[in-house]
Amino acid sequence: MDERVLILAPRGRDASVAADLLQRGGLIATVVADLDALVAGVCEGAATVLITEEALAASDRTALADWIATQPTWSDLPFVVLANGTRAPRSEKAAERIADLGNVVLLERPLHAEAMLGAVRSAIKARRRQYEVRSAAATLETAVRQRTAELEAARSSLEFALDAAGMGSWDLDLATGEIGRSMRHDEIFGYAEPQPDWSIARLLTHVEPAERARIAAAFDEAPATGTLDIECAIRGADGSRRWITKKGRIRNDAEGRPVRLTGVVTDVTTRKEADAQLAQAQKMDAIGQLTGGVAHDFNNLLTPIVGSLDLLRRRHKDDERTQRMVGGALQAAERAATLTQRLLAFARRQALQPRPVDIGALIDGIVDLIRRSLGPTIRTALEIPSGLPSAMVDPNQLELALLNLAINARDAMPGGGTLTITVSNATVEPRNALELAPGDYVRILASDTGIGMDKATLARATEPFFSTKGVGKGTGLGLSMIHGLAAQSGGTLTLASESGRGTSIALWLPATAERPAAAADRPAEPLPARRAARVLLVDDEDIVRNATAEMLRDIGYHVVEVPSGSQALAAVRAGAEIDVVVTDYMMPGMSGAALIAELRGLERRLPALLITGYASTGDDVPDDVPRLSKPFRQVDLAAKVDELLYRPDRGPGRLRVVA
């Protein structure tokens, strides 16, 4: 601040006397000649002005009045006016001249020198305070700007974080019912543009009708509970169905009354769908374990049935009535075995035998059967290009899957139509919607022109035991079995359907560069034993073991039966002469795999055949151990045992072990 005191006193020695007095008082005094010089002085800077009343009357005051009017808002320059000291009242014009100065200290002459000096010092002190206020105001303004910038940055960061988290913010005025929102809030409700207003009533129009009462009650209770926490399904303005959560807290005024409810809204549709998929997967896994166990027990029951029927068929070849009855029973048993295969396929526990398969040749081989199954009202079209790679899959299971697809298509086209089977190759990238491993695949697409499925039916189509057919017309395991086969083979199954527009089912199977091997014909009769080789038969189920033993004895083998792996191992170590071991896989105590491992630890290996009615065997079974799935026919058992005894890498014959 400029500390000068400007003095304008045009008469006599008044100016010099006043300047001398002020300087002796330690102040800086500058005498100006007229009002124009005074205006120039205050523009340069001054702490106060000491002016005589007659100086105001002698000149044009316009320039001074303009300067006073244009001072900054913080500035109010003090004027110390020395009045004439007459006893007559001051005229209106004289009073106006003084009033125009604004901040005036009026001193009547004659006056004591100390009075004038005190008045000037007070004016300077007041001027200093104005500068101090200006400095404080500038500091405060800077602080306000900084704080405003910080708040804007925090708000921007909060909005960015909320948007990144898929959240929208909202604020409800409890008095008016109006809700302020962020843009993300309205987007969650399906609006492309911000809406002019929002309220609880408008929110409820988006909520599913069955949930509206609950959501309205939650808002009503929030002022008492202090919080809001709801989750519900909504129908967006764009027609989409979504799941949202709204969370908020009550804000109270100084008296503790609730005035606002503020919070966030989140679109949780993806999480809800993931939770539903997880629950479905857990349900399917539980059902899979149950059905796998049932199939295992059922296969154990079927094995002696099939074996006994095989023996009856062979021993009564000349009895036509017996052959007919046994044939019917075997056909029923085969259908039961097919059902267990479907159960195990759904449970992803069937003992698959994947190998390179020419899909085109496989379909050509069963297309006549497919056409006969479809009937004359349904046309079958094949679109199979040449040069397709082989697919790695169990061909028997794939044939069963394709027949199931054909039968499903037939039932979906009661008035006739077309079933189109298309085979193509495809390359799957590392990131794909099918959740497949990257690589090459063969896709088999079965498309019909039938009645199709609505969304609810399509969502449940692969569930086990779910069927739209009448009672007794389907097990509900067809698609679930195919889905299990595809998944266990390293592929997947996809469905697309719409009511009235047919259904398309795609079976994706891993492609392979290996060439398919020629399939061997299955003999009609079991291969008899070339010699009376000794078979060690191990199975904890008496009826299964007895039936298997009878099948082996019937074709000339000598059979030693034991009910457990530990007893089998003890018999071998005790010196029993054994040529080949036939053992069940799942047994209490010691499994078939553990038994084979123990036998291989002896001096020489015994050939072993593993039979199982449950599943694809675990990692504890060496790859070179042949396997036979229950229920099996006598012809299959005979072929496996003969192969074990006389295959080229068999080595020397019977092993005699002495403990």
SEPA-589011 format. One record per residue (C-alpha): z negated, y, x negated; residue number from 1. Coordinates in steps of 0.001 Angstrom, whole numbers, plus 500000, padded with zeros to 6 digits. Example, Ala and Ser with C-alpha at 12.3 -4.5 7.8 and 13.67 -1.06 7.14 Angstrom:
492200 495500 487700 1
492860 498940 486330 2
This chain:
500000 500000 500000 1
500855 503530 498834 2
497536 505416 498496 3
499037 508937 498707 4
497802 511584 501104 5
500650 513862 502163 6
499570 517476 502860 7
501584 519900 504984 8
499854 523350 505318 9
502440 526148 505175 10
500049 529141 505372 11
498579 530739 502290 12
496589 528604 499890 13
495540 526001 502516 14
497654 523261 500962 15
496494 523821 497386 16
492826 524078 498453 17
493051 520846 500419 18
494842 519054 497572 19
492255 520167 495075 20
489436 519023 497354 21
490984 515578 497838 22
491753 515073 494168 23
488170 515982 493266 24
487160 513331 495766 25
489184 510712 493845 26
492168 510615 496200 27
495869 511036 495445 28
497221 514131 497180 29
500840 515259 497447 30
501785 518620 499001 31
505080 518792 500963 32
506851 522024 501913 33
507990 521301 505469 34
508438 518615 508154 35
511676 517310 506613 36
509897 516785 503292 37
507034 515170 505170 38
509406 512672 506849 39
510951 511875 503455 40
507461 511334 502036 41
506275 508947 504733 42
509511 506985 504349 43
508634 506483 500683 44
505071 505514 501595 45
501770 507156 502374 46
498226 506214 503320 47
497757 509161 505727 48
498996 512691 506479 49
496860 515857 506430 50
498685 518468 508511 51
497772 521802 510053 52
498406 522479 513719 53
500582 525515 512961 54
502910 523346 510835 55
503710 521325 513940 56
504594 524454 515876 57
506758 526090 513210 58
509594 523490 512897 59
511680 520922 514764 60
509584 517750 515087 61
512463 515435 516132 62
512823 513644 512778 63
509071 513040 512539 64
508892 511794 516156 65
511762 509365 515490 66
510029 507986 512410 67
506756 507512 514296 68
508567 505712 517148 69
510367 503318 514806 70
507330 502196 512827 71
506905 498398 512520 72
504674 496821 515139 73
501828 496420 512660 74
502024 500075 511467 75
500288 503097 513019 76
500188 505864 510368 77
497025 507977 510831 78
497374 511808 511004 79
494453 514150 510195 80
495256 517411 512034 81
493490 520659 511136 82
493272 522646 514404 83
493358 526431 514691 84
489726 526666 515797 85
490287 529282 518543 86
488033 529457 521567 87
491007 529652 523980 88
492085 526390 525620 89
494959 524532 523880 90
498237 525024 525656 91
500108 522086 527199 92
502797 522284 524499 93
500222 522330 521736 94
498477 519312 523218 95
501835 517513 523516 96
502638 518195 519853 97
499386 516574 518764 98
499745 513641 521140 99
503236 512871 519784 100
501691 511978 516439 101
500004 508952 518020 102
497136 508018 515691 103
495365 511398 515299 104
492018 512590 513924 105
491564 516222 515081 106
489394 518528 512948 107
488531 522034 514154 108
488543 524812 511584 109
486503 526150 509988 110
485083 522827 508782 111
482938 521655 505945 112
484755 520206 502944 113
482824 516920 503224 114
483899 516556 506842 115
487542 516797 505890 116
487104 514471 502946 117
485308 511944 505166 118
488014 512076 507806 119
490770 511492 505231 120
488900 508582 503679 121
488417 507015 507127 122
492143 507379 507790 123
492982 505719 504459 124
490572 502897 505225 125
492192 502372 508627 126
495615 502334 506958 127
494414 499666 504515 128
493307 497516 507419 129
496774 497807 508926 130
498261 496418 505714 131
495652 493669 505629 132
496507 492741 509220 133
500213 492751 508293 134
499535 490440 505352 135
497409 488122 507492 136
500054 488117 510207 137
502741 487261 507662 138
500607 484432 506314 139
499914 483180 509827 140
503597 483409 510740 141
504517 481409 507654 142
501871 478825 508515 143
503134 478645 512098 144
506705 478169 510900 145
505622 475437 508506 146
503527 473700 511152 147
506357 473977 513666 148
508746 472464 511144 149
506274 469657 510437 150
505847 468963 514161 151
509610 468971 514676 152
510025 466573 511739 153
507258 464326 513090 154
508781 464403 516553 155
512210 463612 515143 156
510768 460748 513083 157
508876 459433 516108 158
511982 459562 518275 159
513987 457830 515531 160
511318 455133 515146 161
511100 454601 518904 162
514870 454367 519145 163
514988 451919 516241 164
512392 449803 518033 165
514392 449975 521273 166
511718 452073 522977 167
511921 455134 525174 168
509078 457605 525688 169
507898 459049 529013 170
505214 461414 530293 171
503967 461510 533903 172
502372 464663 535331 173
499766 463236 537728 174
499624 466465 539729 175
503366 466840 540426 176
504535 463238 539982 177
507342 464376 537680 178
508150 462222 534666 179
509636 463627 531484 180
511574 461105 529404 181
513572 460598 526252 182
517264 459715 526413 183
516482 456147 525399 184
514301 455768 528501 185
517228 456415 530833 186
519533 454188 528745 187
517130 451269 529227 188
517516 451737 532978 189
521305 451520 532633 190
522248 455221 532707 191
524894 456532 530313 192
523798 460157 530825 193
520315 461747 531079 194
519097 461950 534671 195
517965 465312 536115 196
514655 463965 537424 197
512524 460848 537461 198
509509 459628 539411 199
507554 456482 540175 200
509492 456159 543435 201
512776 456182 541526 202
511446 453669 539031 203
510519 451310 541870 204
514105 451353 543197 205
515126 449552 539988 206
512295 446989 540147 207
512966 443618 541781 208
511786 443893 545431 209
509182 441147 545067 210
507535 443050 542174 211
507467 446585 543602 212
504039 446380 545219 213
502467 445100 542001 214
504068 447832 539864 215
503096 450601 542304 216
499495 449328 542327 217
499408 449371 538514 218
500346 453075 538472 219
497754 453829 541156 220
495012 452102 539155 221
495923 453707 535803 222
493812 456908 536256 223
490728 454731 536822 224
491418 452124 534107 225
492775 454609 531585 226
495780 452467 530659 227
499023 451084 532057 228
500487 447775 530885 229
503212 446213 533037 230
506140 443857 532548 231
508797 443298 535184 232
512441 442556 535869 233
514686 445463 536827 234
518233 445942 538013 235
519897 448610 535871 236
522147 451355 537191 237
525036 449529 535471 238
524267 446358 537468 239
522663 444435 534612 240
519414 442516 535079 241
516843 443300 532411 242
513217 442795 531547 243
511103 445806 530554 244
507544 446587 529558 245
505855 449933 530268 246
502719 450839 528375 247
500797 454096 528710 248
497457 455888 528389 249
495744 458497 530523 250
495198 461979 529032 251
492279 464004 530399 252
491708 467772 530536 253
488684 469604 529081 254
486569 468628 532101 255
487508 464953 531734 256
489859 464854 534719 257
493002 462676 534297 258
496054 464934 534172 259
498848 462983 532451 260
499952 459403 531831 261
501992 459061 528640 262
503591 456010 527102 263
506688 454037 526109 264
509157 451704 527806 265
510760 448774 525990 266
513700 446536 526852 267
512345 443021 526214 268
515279 441096 527695 269
516150 439470 524363 270
512556 438319 523833 271
512291 436964 527356 272
515529 435034 526929 273
514329 433692 523573 274
511006 432655 525142 275
512878 430897 527940 276
515099 429114 525428 277
512054 428086 523394 278
510297 426768 526496 279
513444 424901 527473 280
513763 423456 523967 281
510130 422345 524011 282
510602 420800 527441 283
513757 419030 526305 284
512003 417771 523165 285
509098 416422 525227 286
511465 414717 527641 287
513473 413468 524674 288
510429 411806 523153 289
509575 410241 526505 290
513094 408992 527202 291
513473 407755 523623 292
510341 405658 523991 293
511458 404327 527371 294
514879 403439 525958 295
513263 401599 523048 296
511141 399458 525361 297
514088 398903 527696 298
516277 397734 524807 299
513583 395279 523764 300
513612 393888 527303 301
517400 393741 527427 302
517730 391865 524139 303
516315 388522 525381 304
518139 388987 528696 305
521521 389472 527019 306
520814 386748 524482 307
519771 384220 527111 308
522790 385022 529281 309
525055 384561 526273 310
523556 381122 525633 311
523894 380127 529300 312
527513 381246 529329 313
528357 379123 526296 314
526424 376047 527445 315
527951 376013 530927 316
531575 376785 530142 317
532870 374279 532679 318
530718 375481 535594 319
532765 378194 537321 320
529918 379275 539594 321
527524 379598 536662 322
530116 381535 534671 323
530573 383933 537584 324
526850 384498 538007 325
526232 384861 534278 326
529186 387228 533990 327
527775 389416 536750 328
524369 389430 535102 329
525915 390330 531722 330
527866 393135 533362 331
524634 394509 534853 332
522927 394177 531469 333
525808 396041 529806 334
525419 398840 532359 335
521699 398929 531626 336
522487 399071 527891 337
524848 401979 528566 338
522033 403781 530374 339
519708 403327 527398 340
522471 404645 525144 341
522595 407749 527322 342
518836 408125 527140 343
518877 407801 523355 344
521847 410142 523089 345
519980 412761 525088 346
516905 412227 522928 347
519179 412427 519852 348
517739 409119 518734 349
520581 406668 519188 350
521611 404732 516114 351
524967 406408 515562 352
527574 404914 513278 353
529679 407963 512441 354
532952 407462 510595 355
536276 409282 510301 356
538048 409062 513656 357
541601 409999 514621 358
540792 411817 517865 359
544378 411714 519108 360
544628 407962 518611 361
541230 407409 520230 362
542245 409392 523339 363
545590 407565 523501 364
543673 404309 523487 365
541507 405179 526495 366
543804 407484 528471 367
544887 404647 530776 368
541250 403873 531524 369
540639 407580 532179 370
543596 407759 534593 371
542431 404673 536458 372
538961 406193 536728 373
540361 409467 538100 374
542560 407939 540789 375
546020 408893 542062 376
545119 412389 543351 377
544192 413740 539911 378
546760 414404 537202 379
545800 413972 533555 380
547476 416227 530997 381
547074 415760 527243 382
547656 418519 524704 383
547165 416880 521321 384
549150 418315 518408 385
550039 416207 515390 386
548502 416734 511991 387
544914 417192 513193 388
542138 416283 510751 389
539821 413381 511458 390
536440 414006 513083 391
533186 412489 511822 392
531687 410801 514886 393
530676 407443 516330 394
533915 406370 518094 395
532165 404173 520667 396
529843 406984 521701 397
532753 409432 521797 398
534727 407127 524106 399
531706 406929 526383 400
531380 410735 526299 401
535043 411283 527218 402
534794 408819 530102 403
531727 410697 531339 404
533661 413974 531212 405
536519 412422 533154 406
534188 411072 535853 407
532458 414456 536163 408
535877 416117 536529 409
536871 413588 539202 410
533740 414326 541222 411
534432 418078 540896 412
537954 417664 542348 413
537480 415768 545640 414
540778 417104 546962 415
542717 416357 543786 416
543675 418517 540842 417
544377 418408 537121 418
542267 417360 534156 419
543597 418783 530894 420
542319 417382 527596 421
543186 419614 524656 422
542414 418848 521021 423
542580 421510 518313 424
541094 422293 514948 425
539000 425394 514250 426
537214 427047 511346 427
533719 428375 511960 428
532541 431366 509929 429
529007 431614 508456 430
527864 433880 511305 431
528932 432524 514672 432
527705 432517 518265 433
527784 428708 518424 434
525021 428416 515790 435
527150 425879 513905 436
527163 425348 510174 437
530216 427045 508641 438
533210 424789 508089 439
536091 423014 509831 440
535712 421381 513235 441
537756 419421 515740 442
537397 420787 519268 443
537973 418583 522302 444
538351 420702 525446 445
538240 419083 528903 446
539273 421530 531647 447
539480 420746 535351 448
540677 422678 538390 449
537702 421687 540494 450
535050 423490 542488 451
533293 424828 539386 452
529631 425738 539037 453
527645 428834 539878 454
525450 430468 537232 455
522287 428648 538312 456
523965 425225 538156 457
525682 426030 534850 458
522346 426992 533301 459
520907 423546 534126 460
524020 421428 533602 461
522844 419800 530368 462
519287 419169 531561 463
518397 415471 531739 464
518379 413936 535222 465
519850 417109 536742 466
522738 416200 539028 467
524639 417787 541902 468
525829 414374 543058 469
524305 412467 545924 470
521505 409916 545589 471
522729 406804 543780 472
525915 408494 542527 473
524754 409640 539110 474
521888 409490 536650 475
522094 413135 535596 476
522321 412018 531959 477
526083 412375 531406 478
526265 415913 530003 479
522865 415682 528333 480
524053 412529 526541 481
527248 414270 525386 482
525214 417280 524275 483
522905 414994 522301 484
525862 413162 520712 485
527460 416451 519642 486
524219 417844 518202 487
523349 414622 516363 488
526874 414486 514943 489
526549 418013 513509 490
528493 419766 516264 491
527736 421287 519633 492
528719 421349 523302 493
529744 424501 525182 494
530352 424944 528903 495
532229 427584 530874 496
532540 427514 534633 497
532850 429687 537712 498
532594 428762 541359 499
536034 427941 542734 500
537747 428224 539334 501
536981 424939 537635 502
535031 423959 534555 503
535831 423795 530836 504
533672 421708 528498 505
534234 421918 524744 506
532963 419243 522363 507
532837 420486 518759 508
532765 417793 516036 509
532753 418221 512234 510
536176 417667 510649 511
536606 415488 507558 512
539365 414918 505025 513
538670 411166 505022 514
541227 408934 506690 515
540074 406689 509552 516
539787 402973 508832 517
541549 400421 510989 518
539253 398957 513657 519
538668 395202 513623 520
538999 393204 516840 521
535773 391818 518255 522
535898 387976 518457 523
535364 386374 521843 524
533051 383640 520524 525
530258 383817 517925 526
531093 382693 514403 527
529276 379373 513754 528
527138 378952 510666 529
529118 377727 507676 530
526014 375852 506613 531
522465 375474 507859 532
521204 378595 506065 533
517530 379496 506485 534
516874 382765 508353 535
513494 384476 508217 536
513213 386224 511607 537
510571 388979 511906 538
509762 390666 515253 539
506447 391580 516858 540
507842 391096 520415 541
507608 387386 521258 542
510342 387364 523904 543
512749 389274 521644 544
511985 387052 518667 545
512342 383834 520678 546
515658 384898 522230 547
517062 385958 518846 548
515937 382703 517262 549
517675 380685 519986 550
520916 382622 519443 551
520777 381828 515703 552
519870 378191 516180 553
522657 377799 518738 554
525274 378546 516067 555
523711 376320 513396 556
521111 378328 511474 557
517616 377148 510590 558
515132 379825 511711 559
511612 380614 510489 560
509834 382937 512931 561
506976 385309 512033 562
505499 388133 514188 563
504815 390730 511456 564
506095 392119 508190 565
502940 391175 506293 566
503254 387531 507379 567
506918 387510 506387 568
506060 388864 502945 569
503262 386311 502578 570
505646 383474 503505 571
508200 384534 500888 572
505534 384907 498214 573
504162 381482 499164 574
507492 379900 498231 575
509368 379653 501538 576
513049 379005 500930 577
514896 381876 502598 578
518596 382809 502569 579
518529 385923 504697 580
515970 388133 506464 581
516497 389497 509983 582
513759 391985 510822 583
512877 394459 513535 584
512523 398056 512395 585
509559 399404 514368 586
506556 397087 514029 587
502821 397762 513774 588
501294 397537 510317 589
504402 397141 508203 590
507781 398356 509392 591
511019 396532 508733 592
511984 399167 506171 593
508701 398668 504281 594
509215 394893 504337 595
512711 395209 502872 596
511388 397547 500156 597
508687 395022 499212 598
511195 392158 499126 599
513475 394167 496872 600
510614 394634 494467 601
510520 390912 493828 602
512481 389110 491112 603
515701 388975 493125 604
516836 390622 496310 605
517113 388863 499633 606
519891 390053 501955 607
518364 391697 505016 608
519560 392773 508441 609
517627 395489 510280 610
517609 395381 514084 611
516336 398280 516155 612
516088 399139 519801 613
514890 402689 519288 614
516737 405091 517127 615
518697 405899 514076 616
516475 404679 511287 617
514516 407019 509085 618
514825 408022 505456 619
512788 404984 504414 620
515773 402662 505013 621
518256 402358 502108 622
521844 403204 502993 623
523135 399756 502010 624
520955 397924 504562 625
523130 396813 507538 626
521768 397561 511002 627
522225 396071 514457 628
521247 397912 517625 629
519457 396259 520523 630
520513 394869 522897 631
523076 392864 520916 632
525397 390021 521808 633
525344 386674 520030 634
528807 387354 518611 635
527587 390567 516926 636
524474 388903 515485 637
526521 385990 514138 638
529030 388311 512462 639
526313 390374 510753 640
524437 387334 509405 641
527647 385695 508158 642
528660 388913 506410 643
525292 389142 504676 644
525472 385551 503460 645
529056 385546 502232 646
530058 389110 501359 647
531585 389479 497851 648
528654 391392 496318 649
526143 388907 497701 650
525575 387206 494342 651
524079 383707 493972 652
522764 381940 497079 653
519278 381085 498218 654
516289 382635 496448 655
513240 380517 495827 656
510139 382533 495110 657
506930 380980 493919 658
503827 383111 494254 659
